[in-house]
Amino acid sequence: MRGAALLGPNVNVDPRGRLVAFEAFDNLPFVPQRVFVMEVDDATVTRGGHANSCDEVIVALRGAATIALDNGEETATVRLNGDHAPLWISAGILIRLENFEAGTLLLVCASERYGDTRHYAQPQKALITGEAAIGGRDR
C-alpha cells in the first residue's frame, strides 16, 4: 500500500545473543527526532486512531499487535509479532493499533518531536510519500 512498508531489520546474531540496530537512512528512512516505548497489557486497548504529520517506524520488541492502516484510497492490516521487522508509516496515514497480546512492548521512532507533530482524524493524502509493498485492500 502506498505510504507504508515493512522494512528489513538489521539483526546481528552471535553466541552472546541478538543485537537489533536501527540506523538513519539504512533501515530507518529518516533521522529520528523522538523515540518512545509503548507497553500494553490489556488486549482490548486500542491506540492511535489518527494520522500524524510525521513519519513513524514501529517495532514489536515483545508480544504482538495489529496495525490497521488507511491512506484514504486503500486499507491494510499488519501484524507485528516481535520478529523485529520495522513497519514504516508515512506522514498522513491513519493508523490504529489493536489486538494486543498481553505484555506487548512496541518501540516507536518518529521523524518529528511531539510538540511539532499534528494529528488528524482522517488520512491526509497530501502528506503521504513513497510507494510501498504492503498488501492491497484487505478489510
N, C-alpha and C positions, 0 to 999 in steps of 0.2 A: 504494500500500500504506500502511496506517495506520502512521505513525511515521517516514516518510522522504519526502523530496521534492527534486526538482531545483529550485533557486531561480534567479531571473534574475540574471545578472551585471550589475554597474554598470560598463560599459565606455565610456570616452571616447576617441575616435579623432580625431587631427588630424595635420597634416603632420609633427609631431615624433615620432609613434608612438602607441602604445596604452597607456592607463592604466586598470587594473582596480582598483576600490575596493570595500572591504567595510566597511559601516557597521552598527553595532548597531541592530537593530530596523528596518532598511531592507531590506537583502538578507542580513543576518546575524541570525537570530532570537534572539540573546542577546548579552550583553556578554562577549567572550572573556576568559577567565582564564588561558589557556595557548595559545600558538601554537608550532607546530613544523613542520619540514620533513622529509619522508621521501624519501630518494633511493635508488632501487633500480636496479641494473644487471643483475640476474640474473632472467630471465623465469620461472624455476622457483620463485622465492621465494613463500611465502605469508605474509602478515602478518595480525594481528588474531586471529580465531578465538574472540572473546569478545564479550560485551555489556558496556557501560560504564554507570556510574551518572550520567554526564553526557551532554549533547548534544554532537555534533560536526558541523562542516562541513568537507568535504574538497573540495579543488580541485586538478585536474591542471594544473600550470603548464607541464609539458613531458612529452611521452610519453603513455602511456595505461595504465590498469589497470581491471580488472573488480572491482566491489564486489558481493559476494553478501550479501543481507540476509535476516534471518529474524525476524519479530515474534512467533513462537510459533503463529500461525494462517496466515500467508502467507509465501511466499518470493518474492524478486525479485532480478534482477541488473541492474546499471547499469554501463555502460562510460563511464568518464571519459576524455576524449581530448584535453585541452589546449585546449578551447574556452572555458575559464574559467567554465563553468556550475557553481556550487557545489552539492554534494549535502549536504543537511541530514539527519542521522540522530539521531533522538530517543534519549534515555537508554533503556536496556532492549532495544534492537535488537541482535541478534547480527550481527556484521559479519566478513567475511573478504575480504581484498584479495589478488587473484591475477592471473595472466596479464598481468604487467607487460611493457611494452616496455622494452628496454634504455635506460637513461638517464632513466627516469621520475622526475619531481620532483613530489611532492604537498605542498600546503600544508594543514595541519590546524589548525582553531581549535576549542578545547574550552571548555565552559561552566564547568569546574572545574579547579583546579590538580591536577597529577598526584598529589600526596600526599593529596588529598581524594577521589580517584576510586577506586571499587571496580570490580572486574572479575568477570564471571560466566560460567560455562561454558555457560549456557542463556539464551534470551531471558527477559527479566523484564517480563511483561505489565503489572504494577502500575506500572512506571516510564514506560511508553510514553505519549506525549502526541501530540495532533494527528492530524488526518485529512490524508492526502497523496494524491498522484496518481501514484505510481509503479506501473506495470502490475500485473497480478494474478499469480497463481501461474504461474511460468514455468520452473521446473526441478524 
